[in-house]
Amino acid sequence: MPSAAGRKRSCAIWRRARWACRLRLPFIRLRGVTVRPSLVIFDCDGVLVDSEGIANRALAAAVTAHGLALDEAGSRREFVGLSMTSVMARIEVLTGKALPPDWLPRLQAETYDGFRAGLQAVPGIAAAVAAVRSAGLATCVASSGTPDKMALTLGLTGLAPLFEGRIFSALEVRHGKPAPDLFLHAAARMGHEPGKSVVVEDSVPGVTGAVAAGMRALGFARETDARLLAAAGAETFTDMAALPALLGLQP
């Protein structure tokens, strides 16, 4: 039987949990006590599909051709997590000159050819999503990518059926990541409160947007520096097999 001090400590933990829920605060974990979310929002690139390397190699080549020498690592550092509109604006600032009208169509063609040649799902993601869905949690995708891009990448990797009708793009909101708009839009469309939603992200802009939306952010640090994701407010992990436990789901 717990001691009086132990009972008092347990009661205090549950009082704080109830207080947080009444105020609709984000997902919380108190000394091993896990409060499950009702909605899990997945980023697409780098979280569902292993596309960042392909996309950033193509982007780096396109930026270099425009006059600014950039490699894949530099492209990731400057642009990961941003919408293409934001990427293009950033390139024009960095280079000091406007992009030609055919720049984006050429980049998209080269990137999509790369996807068709070798795009794979992120290891373990299908099983992780299946576990989340089996536990009764709602799921959706919220990405800076365009609907056409997500249709291609999710289709190529066989993940599209897992999110049919629940895929949201930054084109649907006024401000993309790092603003909270996209995540709030996704939660509203799914019918869930922000404070009961969790976002799985692999970029600093994405984590920043999730935190600004009042949502718990899980930072997938397989290819991103975990320290940067943590500094933005995420709890980091490197293996999708760990996701169900992070969400408080039973094995």
Backbone as CSV, one residue per row, in Angstrom:
resi,resn,N_x,N_y,N_z,CA_x,CA_y,CA_z,C_x,C_y,C_z
1,MET,0.862,-1.199,0.000,0.000,0.000,0.000,0.889,1.236,0.000
2,PRO,0.575,2.270,-0.867,1.429,3.444,-0.927,1.457,4.179,0.409
3,SER,2.579,4.824,0.646,2.706,5.627,1.857,1.844,6.866,1.732
4,ALA,1.685,7.561,2.866,0.892,8.803,2.843,1.520,9.820,1.908
5,ALA,2.862,9.886,1.926,3.553,10.835,1.041,3.336,10.465,-0.425
6,GLY,3.359,9.153,-0.726,3.146,8.702,-2.097,1.749,9.018,-2.587
7,ARG,0.747,8.782,-1.668,-0.638,9.093,-2.057,-0.810,10.577,-2.303
8,LYS,-0.184,11.391,-1.469,-0.295,12.839,-1.627,0.321,13.289,-2.946
9,ARG,1.481,12.711,-3.308,2.157,13.067,-4.553,1.307,12.656,-5.750
10,SER,0.719,11.449,-5.715,-0.116,10.987,-6.819,-1.330,11.881,-7.003
11,CYS,-1.943,12.266,-5.903,-3.115,13.148,-5.979,-2.744,14.481,-6.599
12,ALA,-1.578,14.999,-6.236,-1.135,16.281,-6.785,-0.940,16.187,-8.287
13,ILE,-0.366,15.062,-8.751,-0.155,14.873,-10.183,-1.486,14.890,-10.923
14,TRP,-2.476,14.122,-10.398,-3.760,14.049,-11.086,-4.533,15.366,-11.004
15,ARG,-4.344,16.126,-9.932,-4.982,17.452,-9.871,-4.447,18.353,-10.975
16,ARG,-3.120,18.312,-11.186,-2.541,19.137,-12.248,-3.026,18.671,-13.613
17,ALA,-3.155,17.347,-13.810,-3.638,16.825,-15.088,-5.060,17.290,-15.368
18,ARG,-5.939,17.209,-14.341,-7.329,17.648,-14.533,-7.396,19.137,-14.807
19,TRP,-6.569,19.906,-14.112,-6.540,21.356,-14.308,-6.115,21.698,-15.730
20,ALA,-5.102,20.984,-16.229,-4.623,21.238,-17.582,-5.691,20.895,-18.612
21,CYS,-6.406,19.798,-18.406,-7.451,19.402,-19.344,-8.592,20.409,-19.355
22,ARG,-8.957,20.929,-18.174,-10.045,21.911,-18.120,-9.682,23.156,-18.905
23,LEU,-8.418,23.538,-18.868,-7.974,24.730,-19.588,-7.634,24.432,-21.040
24,ARG,-7.789,23.163,-21.449,-7.512,22.742,-22.813,-6.076,23.053,-23.206
25,LEU,-5.176,22.791,-22.312,-3.766,22.964,-22.620,-3.292,21.823,-23.510
26,PRO,-2.111,21.997,-24.142,-1.616,20.941,-25.012,-1.390,19.637,-24.270
27,PHE,-1.197,18.587,-25.067,-0.887,17.245,-24.563,0.164,17.341,-23.463
28,ILE,-0.048,16.631,-22.374,0.884,16.726,-21.258,1.318,15.337,-20.802
29,ARG,2.468,15.278,-20.213,2.934,14.053,-19.569,3.481,14.454,-18.207
30,LEU,2.963,13.868,-17.151,3.365,14.226,-15.801,3.906,13.003,-15.087
31,ARG,5.231,12.962,-14.914,5.872,11.874,-14.176,5.362,10.502,-14.595
32,GLY,5.369,10.268,-15.930,4.962,8.969,-16.436,3.474,8.838,-16.692
33,VAL,2.663,9.834,-16.296,1.227,9.797,-16.564,0.990,10.389,-17.949
34,THR,0.472,9.590,-18.882,0.303,10.027,-20.254,-1.162,10.281,-20.556
35,VAL,-1.462,11.458,-21.086,-2.808,11.805,-21.518,-2.849,11.673,-23.032
36,ARG,-3.645,10.755,-23.540,-3.634,10.484,-24.973,-4.281,11.610,-25.763
37,PRO,-3.762,11.888,-26.958,-4.409,12.860,-27.836,-5.593,12.224,-28.533
38,SER,-6.354,13.029,-29.263,-7.431,12.479,-30.079,-7.097,12.542,-31.564
39,LEU,-6.107,13.371,-31.915,-5.724,13.551,-33.319,-4.207,13.582,-33.433
40,VAL,-3.673,12.871,-34.430,-2.246,12.917,-34.736,-2.094,13.478,-36.153
41,ILE,-1.385,14.590,-36.256,-1.160,15.264,-37.532,0.268,14.965,-37.999
42,PHE,0.388,14.382,-39.178,1.694,14.025,-39.719,2.128,15.023,-40.793
43,ASP,3.362,15.492,-40.690,3.986,16.142,-41.833,4.196,15.063,-42.900
44,CYS,4.471,15.465,-44.133,4.651,14.482,-45.194,6.134,14.224,-45.481
45,ASP,6.825,15.196,-46.057,8.223,15.008,-46.451,9.119,14.807,-45.232
46,GLY,9.825,13.700,-45.213,10.738,13.414,-44.116,10.098,12.722,-42.932
47,VAL,8.781,12.669,-42.893,8.053,11.987,-41.817,7.321,10.764,-42.363
48,LEU,6.578,10.951,-43.448,5.892,9.831,-44.092,6.724,9.269,-45.241
49,VAL,7.244,10.162,-46.057,8.021,9.731,-47.228,9.453,10.245,-47.110
50,ASP,10.397,9.419,-47.547,11.815,9.738,-47.425,12.257,10.569,-48.632
51,SER,11.695,11.763,-48.734,11.840,12.581,-49.938,12.834,13.728,-49.809
52,GLU,13.280,14.036,-48.602,14.074,15.246,-48.412,15.389,15.216,-49.202
53,GLY,16.056,14.067,-49.241,17.309,13.992,-49.975,17.110,14.252,-51.456
54,ILE,16.128,13.580,-52.062,15.836,13.753,-53.484,15.459,15.201,-53.775
55,ALA,14.545,15.753,-52.978,14.050,17.100,-53.229,15.139,18.145,-53.044
56,ASN,15.953,17.992,-52.021,16.969,19.012,-51.757,18.157,18.939,-52.700
57,ARG,18.449,17.763,-53.242,19.484,17.695,-54.275,19.028,18.433,-55.538
58,ALA,17.770,18.234,-55.918,17.234,18.934,-57.085,17.155,20.432,-56.835
59,LEU,16.725,20.820,-55.647,16.605,22.242,-55.319,17.976,22.908,-55.283
60,ALA,18.959,22.239,-54.693,20.305,22.802,-54.628,20.864,23.044,-56.026
61,ALA,20.631,22.096,-56.933,21.113,22.255,-58.311,20.418,23.430,-58.994
62,ALA,19.118,23.591,-58.740,18.370,24.670,-59.367,18.804,26.035,-58.821
63,VAL,19.076,26.106,-57.533,19.539,27.359,-56.934,20.939,27.688,-57.437
64,THR,21.791,26.683,-57.529,23.147,26.896,-58.041,23.104,27.426,-59.467
65,ALA,22.221,26.869,-60.278,22.086,27.324,-61.660,21.594,28.763,-61.729
66,HIS,20.922,29.210,-60.675,20.413,30.583,-60.630,21.472,31.562,-60.113
67,GLY,22.625,31.050,-59.702,23.716,31.948,-59.341,24.198,31.888,-57.920
68,LEU,23.632,31.010,-57.102,24.063,30.882,-55.714,24.503,29.443,-55.463
69,ALA,25.791,29.227,-55.274,26.306,27.865,-55.066,25.733,27.284,-53.778
70,LEU,25.094,26.137,-53.900,24.436,25.518,-52.757,24.492,24.007,-52.921
71,ASP,24.783,23.297,-51.823,24.739,21.837,-51.860,23.497,21.347,-51.130
72,GLU,23.336,20.023,-51.040,22.144,19.465,-50.405,22.013,19.906,-48.955
73,ALA,23.122,19.905,-48.217,23.072,20.304,-46.809,22.641,21.763,-46.673
74,GLY,23.149,22.612,-47.550,22.758,24.016,-47.509,21.298,24.209,-47.853
75,SER,20.799,23.419,-48.795,19.387,23.492,-49.154,18.505,23.088,-47.979
76,ARG,18.891,22.008,-47.297,18.135,21.594,-46.120,18.135,22.693,-45.064
77,ARG,19.286,23.268,-44.842,19.417,24.292,-43.803,18.543,25.510,-44.098
78,GLU,18.457,25.898,-45.345,17.729,27.115,-45.717,16.229,26.897,-45.902
79,PHE,15.848,25.701,-46.424,14.494,25.591,-46.963,13.598,24.506,-46.382
80,VAL,14.133,23.533,-45.653,13.296,22.424,-45.184,12.146,22.933,-44.322
81,GLY,10.954,22.458,-44.615,9.766,22.826,-43.846,8.992,24.002,-44.407
82,LEU,9.572,24.716,-45.371,8.914,25.894,-45.928,8.080,25.533,-47.150
83,SER,7.036,26.326,-47.401,6.259,26.153,-48.616,7.100,26.606,-49.805
84,MET,6.733,26.163,-51.004,7.489,26.561,-52.188,7.417,28.061,-52.419
85,THR,6.306,28.677,-52.066,6.205,30.138,-52.178,7.261,30.807,-51.306
86,SER,7.403,30.325,-50.085,8.418,30.878,-49.181,9.824,30.561,-49.662
87,VAL,10.014,29.359,-50.205,11.328,28.975,-50.737,11.740,29.916,-51.864
88,MET,10.840,30.161,-52.782,11.159,31.022,-53.922,11.451,32.452,-53.480
89,ALA,10.683,32.949,-52.527,10.935,34.294,-52.014,12.313,34.363,-51.355
90,ARG,12.667,33.308,-50.614,13.969,33.258,-49.952,15.110,33.226,-50.964
91,ILE,14.941,32.464,-52.040,15.972,32.386,-53.078,16.195,33.750,-53.715
92,GLU,15.121,34.460,-53.959,15.260,35.782,-54.579,15.966,36.755,-53.650
93,VAL,15.734,36.617,-52.356,16.450,37.462,-51.391,17.930,37.093,-51.378
94,LEU,18.240,35.802,-51.354,19.625,35.352,-51.274,20.426,35.687,-52.530
95,THR,19.770,35.610,-53.685,20.478,35.852,-54.944,20.385,37.300,-55.414
96,GLY,19.387,38.002,-54.912,19.218,39.389,-55.327,18.628,39.546,-56.715
97,LYS,18.027,38.467,-57.255,17.402,38.585,-58.574,16.192,37.666,-58.662
98,ALA,15.262,38.079,-59.531,14.008,37.338,-59.661,14.234,36.000,-60.363
99,LEU,13.431,35.035,-59.994,13.474,33.734,-60.660,12.724,33.814,-61.991
100,PRO,13.213,33.153,-63.023,12.509,33.170,-64.311,11.201,32.392,-64.229
101,PRO,10.260,32.679,-65.124,8.946,32.034,-65.077,8.999,30.507,-65.174
102,ASP,9.999,29.971,-65.875,10.053,28.523,-66.050,10.859,27.808,-64.968
103,TRP,11.319,28.543,-63.954,12.183,27.946,-62.924,11.432,26.875,-62.128
104,LEU,10.250,27.198,-61.644,9.502,26.247,-60.826,9.050,25.022,-61.620
105,PRO,8.478,25.180,-62.813,8.108,23.969,-63.572,9.298,23.051,-63.845
106,ARG,10.465,23.613,-64.142,11.638,22.774,-64.391,12.075,22.047,-63.121
107,LEU,12.055,22.769,-61.985,12.415,22.144,-60.714,11.453,21.012,-60.371
108,GLN,10.170,21.255,-60.525,9.178,20.226,-60.201,9.354,18.997,-61.080
109,ALA,9.621,19.196,-62.365,9.805,18.065,-63.274,11.007,17.224,-62.849
110,GLU,12.114,17.879,-62.516,13.311,17.153,-62.102,13.087,16.426,-60.769
111,THR,12.402,17.104,-59.846,12.142,16.501,-58.537,11.220,15.296,-58.667
112,TYR,10.157,15.434,-59.429,9.200,14.340,-59.589,9.835,13.149,-60.298
113,ASP,10.735,13.413,-61.260,11.454,12.313,-61.908,12.292,11.561,-60.860
114,GLY,12.908,12.310,-59.945,13.677,11.684,-58.872,12.804,10.844,-57.965
115,PHE,11.612,11.342,-57.662,10.674,10.574,-56.832,10.302,9.260,-57.525
116,ARG,9.974,9.349,-58.799,9.555,8.143,-59.524,10.683,7.113,-59.620
117,ALA,11.909,7.598,-59.590,13.052,6.705,-59.743,13.422,5.971,-58.455
118,GLY,13.081,6.546,-57.308,13.572,5.868,-56.104,12.978,6.286,-54.770
119,LEU,11.807,6.908,-54.759,11.227,7.337,-53.489,10.748,6.147,-52.664
120,GLN,11.022,6.188,-51.358,10.582,5.150,-50.429,9.832,5.788,-49.259
121,ALA,9.015,4.998,-48.601,8.390,5.452,-47.356,9.457,5.503,-46.265
122,VAL,9.266,6.364,-45.277,10.160,6.386,-44.124,10.073,5.032,-43.423
123,PRO,11.192,4.419,-43.086,11.165,3.100,-42.441,10.289,3.081,-41.186
124,GLY,9.407,2.119,-41.121,8.554,1.924,-39.949,7.303,2.760,-39.905
125,ILE,7.102,3.656,-40.875,5.972,4.580,-40.769,4.633,3.878,-40.979
126,ALA,4.569,2.917,-41.887,3.290,2.244,-42.136,2.798,1.528,-40.884
127,ALA,3.705,0.845,-40.198,3.323,0.139,-38.969,2.943,1.126,-37.876
128,ALA,3.650,2.249,-37.795,3.345,3.248,-36.767,1.968,3.860,-36.991
129,VAL,1.660,4.208,-38.229,0.344,4.782,-38.542,-0.750,3.758,-38.281
130,ALA,-0.497,2.511,-38.633,-1.483,1.458,-38.390,-1.766,1.309,-36.904
131,ALA,-0.734,1.402,-36.076,-0.924,1.294,-34.625,-1.742,2.461,-34.083
132,VAL,-1.482,3.654,-34.606,-2.230,4.836,-34.177,-3.704,4.698,-34.549
133,ARG,-3.957,4.271,-35.774,-5.336,4.107,-36.237,-6.049,2.994,-35.483
134,SER,-5.336,1.906,-35.203,-5.938,0.779,-34.480,-6.343,1.157,-33.066
135,ALA,-5.629,2.136,-32.498,-5.941,2.593,-31.147,-7.113,3.569,-31.114
136,GLY,-7.654,3.894,-32.289,-8.823,4.766,-32.342,-8.526,6.240,-32.445
137,LEU,-7.266,6.610,-32.667,-6.906,8.010,-32.818,-7.100,8.432,-34.269
138,ALA,-7.579,9.647,-34.463,-7.724,10.188,-35.813,-6.350,10.589,-36.349
139,THR,-6.183,10.527,-37.653,-4.918,10.900,-38.282,-5.186,11.746,-39.517
140,CYS,-4.222,12.609,-39.848,-4.282,13.367,-41.085,-2.878,13.829,-41.445
141,VAL,-2.740,14.414,-42.614,-1.468,14.955,-43.092,-1.612,16.467,-43.225
142,ALA,-0.604,17.211,-42.790,-0.565,18.666,-42.972,0.847,19.024,-43.422
143,SER,0.973,19.452,-44.668,2.296,19.614,-45.265,2.419,20.922,-46.026
144,SER,3.655,21.400,-46.122,3.942,22.570,-46.959,3.889,22.220,-48.435
145,GLY,3.884,20.940,-48.752,3.846,20.508,-50.144,2.498,20.773,-50.795
146,THR,2.504,20.782,-52.120,1.267,20.978,-52.869,0.448,19.684,-52.879
147,PRO,-0.849,19.777,-53.143,-1.654,18.556,-53.242,-1.136,17.593,-54.303
148,ASP,-0.690,18.122,-55.461,-0.170,17.254,-56.516,1.075,16.508,-56.055
149,LYS,1.956,17.204,-55.349,3.175,16.560,-54.863,2.847,15.461,-53.859
150,MET,1.947,15.735,-52.929,1.593,14.726,-51.931,0.874,13.543,-52.562
151,ALA,0.024,13.819,-53.563,-0.645,12.716,-54.257,0.391,11.802,-54.904
152,LEU,1.438,12.391,-55.475,2.484,11.591,-56.114,3.292,10.817,-55.089
153,THR,3.798,11.503,-54.053,4.704,10.833,-53.112,3.984,9.793,-52.258
154,LEU,2.797,10.114,-51.803,2.049,9.143,-51.002,1.568,7.980,-51.864
155,GLY,1.276,8.271,-53.127,0.871,7.206,-54.030,2.020,6.259,-54.349
156,LEU,3.197,6.820,-54.625,4.359,5.997,-54.959,4.767,5.079,-53.804
157,THR,4.553,5.540,-52.590,4.984,4.771,-51.415,3.882,3.902,-50.823
158,GLY,2.686,3.946,-51.411,1.595,3.123,-50.932,0.918,3.631,-49.674
159,LEU,1.206,4.868,-49.285,0.639,5.408,-48.047,-0.661,6.185,-48.263
160,ALA,-0.980,6.498,-49.503,-2.161,7.325,-49.777,-3.449,6.772,-49.167
161,PRO,-3.714,5.460,-49.238,-4.978,4.954,-48.670,-5.111,5.177,-47.163
162,LEU,-3.993,5.347,-46.464,-4.047,5.555,-45.015,-4.577,6.939,-44.650
163,PHE,-4.547,7.863,-45.612,-4.933,9.245,-45.307,-5.947,9.804,-46.310
164,GLU,-6.655,8.950,-46.973,-7.582,9.403,-48.018,-8.604,10.395,-47.464
165,GLY,-8.692,11.571,-48.124,-9.636,12.602,-47.712,-9.205,13.391,-46.499
166,ARG,-7.975,13.156,-46.020,-7.513,13.836,-44.810,-6.097,14.371,-45.012
167,ILE,-5.902,15.014,-46.164,-4.590,15.561,-46.521,-4.743,17.056,-46.752
168,PHE,-3.982,17.852,-45.990,-4.114,19.304,-46.028,-2.796,19.947,-46.439
169,SER,-2.902,20.937,-47.317,-1.723,21.613,-47.864,-1.657,23.058,-47.385
170,ALA,-0.437,23.592,-47.335,-0.246,24.992,-46.960,-0.938,25.938,-47.939
171,LEU,-1.260,25.445,-49.136,-1.976,26.281,-50.093,-3.387,26.616,-49.619
172,GLU,-3.872,25.898,-48.612,-5.227,26.110,-48.117,-5.312,27.205,-47.055
173,VAL,-4.179,27.737,-46.624,-4.186,28.756,-45.571,-3.391,29.980,-46.035
174,ARG,-3.571,31.052,-45.307,-2.904,32.303,-45.696,-1.405,32.248,-45.410
175,HIS,-1.045,31.697,-44.257,0.357,31.648,-43.863,0.775,30.202,-43.621
176,GLY,1.850,29.787,-44.280,2.372,28.448,-44.064,3.272,28.390,-42.843
177,LYS,3.895,27.238,-42.627,4.838,27.082,-41.520,5.968,28.108,-41.681
178,PRO,6.404,28.731,-40.605,6.238,28.392,-39.186,5.000,28.985,-38.503
179,ALA,4.092,29.593,-39.257,2.841,30.051,-38.660,1.999,28.834,-38.260
180,PRO,1.083,28.999,-37.318,0.265,27.862,-36.861,-0.929,27.560,-37.749
181,ASP,-1.157,28.375,-38.773,-2.395,28.319,-39.549,-2.723,26.932,-40.090
182,LEU,-1.743,26.275,-40.672,-2.007,24.982,-41.309,-2.451,23.936,-40.296
183,PHE,-1.809,23.898,-39.149,-2.172,22.909,-38.133,-3.538,23.206,-37.530
184,LEU,-3.826,24.472,-37.313,-5.148,24.844,-36.796,-6.238,24.508,-37.823
185,HIS,-5.935,24.749,-39.077,-6.873,24.418,-40.159,-7.138,22.916,-40.198
186,ALA,-6.076,22.128,-40.105,-6.221,20.675,-40.151,-7.054,20.173,-38.975
187,ALA,-6.754,20.669,-37.775,-7.501,20.237,-36.597,-8.979,20.621,-36.714
188,ALA,-9.245,21.843,-37.197,-10.629,22.291,-37.349,-11.380,21.426,-38.365
189,ARG,-10.736,21.142,-39.485,-11.375,20.316,-40.512,-11.622,18.892,-40.010
190,MET,-10.743,18.424,-39.143,-10.888,17.072,-38.591,-11.840,17.041,-37.401
191,GLY,-12.211,18.223,-36.871,-13.142,18.290,-35.758,-12.520,18.016,-34.401
192,HIS,-11.253,18.387,-34.219,-10.557,18.135,-32.960,-9.967,19.434,-32.410
193,GLU,-9.868,19.503,-31.100,-9.311,20.686,-30.455,-7.792,20.692,-30.580
194,PRO,-7.189,21.876,-30.744,-5.728,21.955,-30.827,-5.027,21.321,-29.630
195,GLY,-5.581,21.540,-28.436,-4.954,21.015,-27.237,-5.014,19.507,-27.105
196,LYS,-5.790,18.856,-27.974,-5.862,17.396,-27.965,-5.218,16.807,-29.218
197,SER,-4.426,17.634,-29.898,-3.773,17.212,-31.127,-2.262,17.154,-30.944
198,VAL,-1.640,16.203,-31.608,-0.189,16.048,-31.602,0.302,16.140,-33.041
199,VAL,1.409,16.834,-33.233,2.003,16.984,-34.562,3.326,16.232,-34.611
200,VAL,3.520,15.445,-35.674,4.790,14.750,-35.904,5.500,15.478,-37.034
201,GLU,6.622,16.091,-36.727,7.339,16.958,-37.656,8.824,16.629,-37.677
202,ASP,9.480,17.031,-38.764,10.928,16.835,-38.841,11.678,18.130,-39.128
203,SER,10.967,19.273,-39.099,11.616,20.548,-39.409,11.369,21.568,-38.300
204,VAL,12.279,22.512,-38.180,12.126,23.578,-37.188,10.900,24.448,-37.500
205,PRO,10.671,24.864,-38.756,9.449,25.623,-39.032,8.180,24.858,-38.657
206,GLY,8.172,23.556,-38.909,7.000,22.757,-38.564,6.781,22.656,-37.075
207,VAL,7.849,22.418,-36.326,7.737,22.353,-34.868,7.296,23.697,-34.319
208,THR,7.864,24.768,-34.847,7.492,26.112,-34.398,6.010,26.372,-34.613
209,GLY,5.500,25.967,-35.770,4.076,26.141,-36.061,3.189,25.318,-35.157
210,ALA,3.609,24.092,-34.874,2.825,23.222,-33.991,2.732,23.801,-32.590
211,VAL,3.861,24.254,-32.070,3.883,24.839,-30.728,3.025,26.102,-30.691
212,ALA,3.127,26.922,-31.733,2.321,28.144,-31.795,0.834,27.828,-31.862
213,ALA,0.490,26.662,-32.400,-0.916,26.246,-32.475,-1.427,25.677,-31.162
214,GLY,-0.549,25.542,-30.173,-0.949,24.969,-28.894,-1.000,23.458,-28.909
215,MET,-0.212,22.855,-29.784,-0.204,21.401,-29.920,1.133,20.832,-29.440
216,ARG,1.100,19.612,-28.987,2.338,18.929,-28.630,3.078,18.568,-29.913
217,ALA,4.374,18.834,-29.951,5.185,18.558,-31.131,6.154,17.422,-30.849
218,LEU,6.124,16.398,-31.702,7.091,15.311,-31.659,8.043,15.508,-32.827
219,GLY,9.321,15.706,-32.532,10.300,16.004,-33.560,11.028,14.755,-34.025
220,PHE,10.795,14.351,-35.264,11.437,13.165,-35.828,12.835,13.556,-36.297
221,ALA,13.832,13.100,-35.566,15.212,13.551,-35.776,16.056,12.517,-36.506
222,ARG,15.459,11.800,-37.407,16.223,10.806,-38.176,17.286,11.482,-39.037
223,GLU,16.944,12.623,-39.663,17.899,13.339,-40.495,18.087,14.792,-40.061
224,THR,17.272,15.246,-39.142,17.361,16.620,-38.642,18.072,16.618,-37.305
225,ASP,18.833,17.665,-37.036,19.544,17.798,-35.763,18.531,17.856,-34.618
226,ALA,18.575,16.875,-33.740,17.619,16.802,-32.629,17.691,18.036,-31.743
227,ARG,18.884,18.621,-31.624,19.022,19.803,-30.774,18.222,20.977,-31.314
228,LEU,18.176,21.115,-32.631,17.412,22.211,-33.235,15.913,21.999,-33.041
229,LEU,15.461,20.758,-33.201,14.041,20.468,-32.998,13.644,20.676,-31.540
230,ALA,14.509,20.254,-30.621,14.225,20.418,-29.192,14.187,21.887,-28.820
231,ALA,15.105,22.669,-29.381,15.141,24.103,-29.078,13.871,24.804,-29.555
232,ALA,13.249,24.267,-30.613,12.005,24.843,-31.129,10.790,24.404,-30.314
233,GLY,10.976,23.401,-29.442,9.887,22.990,-28.560,9.406,21.570,-28.726
234,ALA,10.164,20.741,-29.449,9.725,19.369,-29.695,10.329,18.384,-28.714
235,GLU,9.619,17.274,-28.524,10.187,16.079,-27.897,10.708,15.234,-29.049
236,THR,11.980,14.891,-29.036,12.577,14.268,-30.205,12.654,12.747,-30.103
237,PHE,12.655,12.107,-31.272,12.835,10.659,-31.374,13.421,10.367,-32.748
238,THR,14.005,9.195,-32.929,14.706,8.892,-34.178,14.202,7.640,-34.879
239,ASP,13.245,6.947,-34.296,12.764,5.688,-34.864,11.247,5.674,-34.797
240,MET,10.584,5.472,-35.936,9.123,5.473,-35.960,8.517,4.380,-35.091
241,ALA,9.290,3.351,-34.785,8.783,2.298,-33.904,8.467,2.835,-32.511
242,ALA,9.074,3.981,-32.159,8.851,4.572,-30.839,7.592,5.434,-30.780
243,LEU,6.997,5.737,-31.936,5.875,6.680,-31.952,4.671,6.220,-31.135
244,PRO,4.191,4.995,-31.266,3.016,4.603,-30.471,3.206,4.811,-28.975
245,ALA,4.382,4.462,-28.444,4.626,4.647,-27.010,4.644,6.117,-26.644
246,LEU,5.190,6.964,-27.514,5.209,8.406,-27.245,3.799,8.975,-27.178
247,LEU,2.877,8.330,-27.869,1.478,8.763,-27.863,0.670,8.126,-26.739
248,GLY,1.335,7.315,-25.929,0.652,6.692,-24.799,-0.176,5.493,-25.163
249,LEU,0.133,4.856,-26.307,-0.635,3.701,-26.747,-0.059,2.428,-26.153
250,GLN,-0.908,1.486,-25.881,-0.474,0.211,-25.334,0.198,-0.607,-26.427
251,PRO,1.255,-1.336,-26.093,1.925,-2.172,-27.097,1.014,-3.280,-27.596
